[in-house]
Amino acid sequence: MPTVSLLTDFGLQDEFVGVMHGVILRINPAARVVDLCHAVPPGDRQRAAYLWAWSYRYFPPRTVHVAVVDPGVGTARRILCAEAHGQYFLAPDNGMLTLVLREARRPVVYEVRASRYWLRPVSATFHGRDILAPVAAHLSRGITPRVLGPRTTMWEQLSLPPVRRRGRLWYGAVVDIDRFGNLVTNVGAEVLAQVGRPAFRVRRRRMGLVRTYQEVRRGGVAAMVGSRGLVEIAVRDGSAAQLLRACVGDRVTLAAR
């Protein structure tokens, strides 16, 4: 059963997500459509890029992933189809492919130009319905990406914060805040392996590394490795974002104790 995943900033209060489902199923009734996330903050390409990078490996081979976070809809910006990790990724050329392609061994990327796979007419404000959804449906039916348009070796990349080392200190950043108020950082296992017993500091608050929430007193702050393999700052039975008044982009300092 072919799988199509959808990642958008549409929310669920309007018909947009449902209409994309309808377009896909009308072209390929056998498709299984998965709603990855529709709560990306409007226009937040960086969060979409991270959500894709944290998710694609859990899908079956040849899944067609569609991302529609598209402030430039209706302009001359391109739409791309990437073949990577044994799967397909469809998105506007606005940086959302950054991490997926950075992690791929030999990605192949095509411009989506073959209008015979689009709906007509094409709205200037809803390419998710008129271009991305029908192209995804045709891919799920077995067309090869090479029929969509020419190959390209250039695409927009987001400037994402790296982890930097200065002496005995490492400096990372908060890259996401989940619905529980946990601060997701860009500090991964490769950094932790160099530290030993780490101590973290965010917004002048220091904390150690624990394995589970239950190792912290109620209302206490701690760092732990979350399900994405990244260090998260959490408050037991509370919100780290609220307690620390933290936001995406805040510095995270890591040192050996």
For each residue, the residues with C-beta under 8 A, 3 or more apart:
1: 30 31 32
2: 28 30 31 32 62 64 140 141
3: 31 32 33 34 59 60 62 63 64 140
4: 24 31 32 33 34 63 64 65 66 136 137 140
5: 33 34 35 36 55 59 63 64 65 66
6: 17 20 21 33 34 35 36 38 66 68
7: 36 37 38 40 48 51 52 65 66 67 68 69
8: 16 17 20 37 38 40 67 68 69 128
9: 38 39 40 41 42 43 44 48 68 69
10: 14 16 17 38 68 128
11: 14 38 39
12: 17 38
13:
14: 10 11 17
15: 18 19
16: 8 10 19 20 126 128 129
17: 6 8 10 12 14 20 21 35 38
18: 15 21 22
19: 15 16 22 23 129
20: 6 8 16 17 23 24 66 68 128 129 132 133
21: 6 17 18 24 25 33
22: 18 19 25 26
23: 19 20 26 27 119 129 133 134 137
24: 4 20 21 27 28 31 33 133 134 136 137 140
25: 21 22 28 29 31 33 137
26: 22 23 29 137
27: 23 24 134 137 138 141
28: 2 24 25 31 137 138 140 141
29: 25 26
30: 1 2
31: 1 2 3 4 24 25 28 137 140
32: 1 2 3 4
33: 3 4 5 6 21 24 25
34: 3 4 5 6 59
35: 5 6 17 38
36: 5 6 7 51 55 65
37: 7 8 40 51
38: 6 7 8 9 10 11 12 17 35
39: 9 11
40: 7 8 9 37 44 47 48 51 69
41: 9 44 47
42: 9
43: 9 69 71
44: 9 40 41 47 48 69
45: 48 49 69 71 94 95 96 158
46: 49 50 95 158 160 175
47: 40 41 44 50 51 176
48: 7 9 40 44 45 51 52 67 69 96
49: 45 46 52 53 95 96 97 98 99 100 158 160
50: 46 47 53 54 99 175 176
51: 7 36 37 40 47 48 54 55
52: 7 48 49 55 56 65 67 89 96 97 99 100
53: 49 50 56 99 100 103
54: 50 51 228
55: 5 36 51 52 58 59
56: 52 53 59 63 65 85 87 89 100
57: 85
58: 55
59: 3 5 34 55 56 63 65 87
60: 3 63
61: 86 87
62: 2 3 86 87 88
63: 3 4 5 56 59 60 87 88
64: 2 3 4 5 87 88 90 136 139 140
65: 4 5 7 36 52 56 59 87 88 89 90
66: 4 5 6 7 20 90 91 128 132 133 136
67: 7 8 48 52 89 90 91 92 96
68: 6 7 8 9 10 20 91 92 127 128 132
69: 7 8 9 40 43 44 45 48 92 94 96
70: 73 92 94 127 128
71: 43 45 94
72: 75 77 92 94
73: 70 92 124 125 126 127
74: 124 125 127
75: 72
76:
77: 72 92 93 94
78: 92 93 111 112 152
79: 90 91 92 93 111 112 127 131 132 135
80: 89 90 91 92 93 97 109 110 111 112 152 155
81: 88 89 90 109 110 111 112 135 139 145 148 149
82: 88 89 90 91 97 100 101 104 107 108 109 110
83: 87 88 107 108 109 110 145
84: 87 89 100 101 104 107 108
85: 56 57 100 103 104
86: 61 62
87: 56 59 61 62 63 64 65 83 84
88: 62 63 64 65 81 82 83 136 139 145
89: 52 56 65 67 80 81 82 84 97 100
90: 64 65 66 67 79 80 81 82 112 132 135 136 139
91: 66 67 68 79 80 82 94 96 97 132
92: 67 68 69 70 72 73 77 78 79 80 96 127
93: 77 78 79 80 97 155 156
94: 45 69 70 71 72 77 91 156
95: 45 46 49 98 156 157 158
96: 45 48 49 52 67 69 91 92 158
97: 49 52 80 82 89 91 93 100 101 109 155
98: 49 95 101 102 156 157 158 160
99: 49 50 52 53 102 103 160
100: 49 52 53 56 82 84 85 89 97 103 104 107
101: 82 84 97 98 104 107 109 155
102: 98 99 157
103: 53 85 99 100
104: 82 84 85 100 101 107
105:
106:
107: 82 83 84 100 101 104
108: 82 83 84 145 151
109: 80 81 82 83 97 101 151 152 153 155
110: 80 81 82 83 145 146 148 149 150 151 152
111: 78 79 80 81 148 149 150 151 152
112: 78 79 80 81 90 131 135 148 149
113: 148 149 150
114: 117 147 148 149
115: 118 122
116:
117: 114 134 135 138 143 148
118: 115 122 130 131 134 135
119: 23 122 129 130 131 134
120: 130
121: 130
122: 115 118 119 127 130 131
123: 126 127 129 130
124: 73 74
125: 73 74
126: 16 73 123 129 130
127: 68 70 73 74 79 92 122 123 130 131 132
128: 8 10 16 20 66 68 70 131 132 133
129: 16 19 20 23 119 123 126 132 133
130: 118 119 120 121 122 123 126 127 133 134
131: 79 112 118 119 122 127 128 134 135
132: 20 66 68 79 90 91 127 128 129 135 136
133: 20 23 24 66 128 129 130 136 137
134: 23 24 27 117 118 119 130 131 137 138
135: 79 81 90 112 117 118 131 132 138 139 148
136: 4 24 64 66 88 90 132 133 139 140
137: 4 23 24 25 26 27 28 31 133 134 140 141
138: 27 28 117 134 135 141 143
139: 64 81 88 90 135 136 142 143 145
140: 2 3 4 24 28 31 64 136 137
141: 2 27 28 137 138
142: 139
143: 117 138 139 147 148
144: 147
145: 81 83 88 108 110 139 148
146: 110 151
147: 114 143 144
148: 81 110 111 112 113 114 117 135 143 145
149: 81 110 111 112 113 114
150: 110 111 113
151: 108 109 110 111 146
152: 78 80 109 110 111 155
153: 109
154:
155: 80 93 97 101 109 152
156: 93 94 95 98
157: 95 98 102
158: 45 46 49 95 96 98
159:
160: 46 49 98 99 175 186
161: 172 173 175 186 249
162: 186
163: 170 171 172 186 187 188 191
164: 170 171
165: 169 170 171
166: 169 170 171
167:
168: 255 256
169: 165 166 253 254 255
170: 163 164 165 166 187 191 195 253 254 255
171: 163 164 165 166 251 252 253 254
172: 161 163 185 186 187 191 231 251 252 253 254
173: 161 185 186 249 250 251 252
174: 177 183 184 185 202 233 246 247 248 249 250 252
175: 46 50 160 161 184 185 186 248
176: 47 50 183 184 248
177: 174 181 182 183 184 241 246 247 248
178: 181 182 184 232
179:
180: 234 239
181: 177 178 234 235 238 239 240 241 242 243
182: 177 178 226 232 233 234 240 241
183: 174 176 177 202 232 233 234 240 241 244 246 250 252
184: 174 175 176 177 178 226 228 230 232
185: 172 173 174 175 230 231 232 233 252
186: 160 161 162 163 172 173 175 230
187: 163 170 172 191 192 230 231 252 254
188: 163 191 192 229 230 231
189: 192 193 225 229
190: 193 194
191: 163 170 172 187 188 194 195 254
192: 187 188 189 195 198 209 225 231
193: 189 190
194: 190 191
195: 170 191 192 198 254 255 256
196: 256 257
197: 208 209 256 257
198: 192 195 208 209 223 254 255 256 257
199: 206 207 208 254 255 256 257
200: 206 207 208 209 223 231 233 252 253 254
201: 204 205 206 207 252 253 255
202: 174 183 205 207 233 244 246 250 251 252 253
203: 244 245 246 250
204: 201
205: 201 202 221 244
206: 199 200 201
207: 199 200 201 202 221 222 223 233
208: 197 198 199 200 222 223 257
209: 192 197 198 200 222 223 224 225 231
210: 213 215 216 222 223 224
211: 215 224 225
212: 215 224
213: 210 216 222 224 234 236
214: 236
215: 210 211 212 222
216: 210 213 220 221 222 234 236
217: 220 236
218: 236 237
219: 235 236 237 238
220: 216 217 235 236
221: 205 207 216 233 234 235 240 243 244
222: 207 208 209 210 213 215 216 233 234 236
223: 198 200 207 208 209 210 231 232 233 234
224: 209 210 211 212 213 231 232 234
225: 189 192 209 211 229 230 231 232
226: 182 184 229 230 231 232
227:
228: 54 184
229: 188 189 225 226
230: 184 185 186 187 188 225 226
231: 172 185 187 188 192 200 209 223 224 225 226 252 254
232: 178 182 183 184 185 223 224 225 226
233: 174 182 183 185 200 202 207 221 222 223 240 244 246 252
234: 180 181 182 183 213 216 221 222 223 224 240
235: 181 219 220 221 238 239 240 243
236: 213 214 216 217 218 219 220 222
237: 218 219
238: 181 219 235 242 243
239: 180 181 235 242 243
240: 181 182 183 221 233 234 235 243 244 246
241: 177 181 182 183 244 245 246 247
242: 181 238 239 245
243: 181 221 235 238 239 240
244: 183 202 203 205 221 233 240 241
245: 203 241 242
246: 174 177 183 202 203 233 240 241 250
247: 174 177 241 250
248: 174 175 176 177
249: 161 173 174
250: 173 174 183 202 203 246 247
251: 171 172 173 202
252: 171 172 173 174 183 185 187 200 201 202 231 233
253: 169 170 171 172 200 201 202
254: 169 170 171 172 187 191 195 198 199 200 231
255: 168 169 170 195 198 199 201
256: 168 195 196 197 198 199
257: 196 197 198 199 208
